[in-house]
Amino acid sequence: MRSWIALSATLVGAGAGLFLYKVLALEYPLSTAEETGTWRVEFTVSVTGQGGRAVVDIPLPKTSGYQRLLTEEVRSGLLRFSISEDDGGRRGRWSGKLEGSTTLSYEVTFDTLAYARRVPTRDPGGTYPKSVADYLSESPGVQTTDPAVAELSRELLLNGADKVKLARDVFQFVSREIGSLDSPAPMDAVTVIREGRGNGLGRARLFCALTRANGLPCRVVPGIGLATGRQDQLRYWNEVYLGGAWTPFDAVARRGETLPPDRLALAPGADADPVRASGTSALSYRFYVQSELETYAELVRRRLTDSQRFLDHISLLFLPVQLQHTLRILLLVPLGALAMCILRNVVGLKTFGMFMPMLIALALTGTGLFWGTLFLAIIIGVALLTRLAIQGLYLLLAARIGFVLTLVILLMVSLFVIGDRIGIPSTGIGAFPFVIMTMIVERISVSLEEEGVGNTLRRVGATLASIYLTYAVIHVDELQTLFLVFPEVLLVILGLLVAVGRYSGYRLIELVRFRELSVPPPQSRPPE
């Protein structure tokens, strides 16, 4: 037997064998949707201490009308962790001596719930419990006694005699007449009134300022939007006390009294300073979210937690959530490489580079397909036109490539600035492989000279098709979960790569191109 056949068969057999062992012997489930609405969020805090006592305080979720907590895990390093609870919510605190930098994390698994609160037709208010009456007072960012708030209340003809109508009138005004602003900076109620627009926090504070000024208890609720991936900002909405209970209003989403299960609610009142720290010199935080399509991985993880088998304890599902997010994409890159090998060796597509489509596809995950394609077309298009324009300068290769590289980076910076000004998602441009794009521009220009416009356009089309195919593969959530739970499938891909790499037969495109040669010529009759 040839050595490559033996190697390919061994790799495929090893990968398939481990997969079947997990499924048949260890009883790993293969179903993917036993529990809908289950999410997993990791709150990661990076902090640097000064050698003395450090304290880091964060808002925590609790079981409520928004969610039902299932599990909680904490990584504290050398610090202690404690949880305090009150009527408004829960907070977690790390404390202890800290010198240098460390990473702290709180991870929660929960089921989301649709929050619905039936309010009475009319609520005149009255005497509130002390825990509720505290939300009638002025607080940071909510200037209830400011003249601008009083003037706006008179303009809107707000009347505190009916608290239900008051809440709905304020909601209609803030959600429809206050413009949106995409900014992470904290905003207060008065600033939003003066500018006529605000971010989520600013509009939530304005909502509270108007309702509190007219005798209705109101609080700002911070939370985490449930969208798969990394989240760097909190979202905010309001709760007002109507009919003896807290009723939600989300001016940003324009939803009142009933909210969909699309958020993780944290401790109310944490809007002024969600993460508090003392004795530290640097602090940053972020969130990592897993969507309901990934509940299968969570189900497997729960089964493995109490297992005594060695193979179960080396599962990738026990890694931190942010590493799992990275691995979900990284583990599918070999599958994209296999697809590229099949397209080139078996189908016969000609692309600009072997790994370029995969790198571009990975970059598009940060911008989305539409915006990523638009940004890519602008950068490569402008750089290519400039490359053709300087052709008459007869620059040497190194200088020419350096010129195009600098231009590509300049275009990326320009798109950053423009995107920030007009509010388009341009932050993912930073993941674009600028060196690869520079080489694409050089290859396209050379191809135009040597192969002509027609062949170059066909190669560009094949490259785009490869990019979109790879993008589609790495965005299949079921495949991401499959490779995360069964990483041994990569051995199967290795074996298939060996087999495809040995293929030297006809390409499919060649069979189509030369199909006329496969038809035998008609037999000529001998002369009679």
Buried (B, 14 or more C-beta within 10 A) or exposed (E): EEEEEEBBBBBBEBBBEBBEEBEEEEEBEEEBEEEEBBBBBBBBBBBBBEEEEBBBBBBBBBEBBBBBBBEBEBBBEEBEBEEEEEEBBBBBBBBBEBEEEBEBBBBBBBBBBEBEBEBEEEBEBEEBEEEBEBBBEBBEBBBBEBEBBBEBBEEBEBEBEBBBBBBBBBBBBBBEEBEBBEBEEBBBBBBBBEEEBBBBBBBBBBBBBBBBBBBBBBBBBBBBBBEBBBBEBBBBBBBBBBBEEBBBBBBBBEBBBEBBBBBBBBBBBBBBEBBBBEBBEEBEBBBBBBBBBBBBBBBBBBBBEEEEEEBBEEBBBEEBBBEBBEBBBEBBBBBBBBBBBBBBBBEBBBBBBEEBBBBBBBBBBBBEBEBBBBBBEBBBEBBBEBBBEEEEEEBEEEEBBEBBBEBBBEBBEBBBEEBEEEEBBBEBBEBBBBEBBBBBBBBBBEBBEEBEEEEBBEBBEBBBBBBBBBBEBBBEBEBBBBBBBBBBBBBBBBBBBBBBEEEEEEBEBEEEEEEEEEEEEEEEEEEE
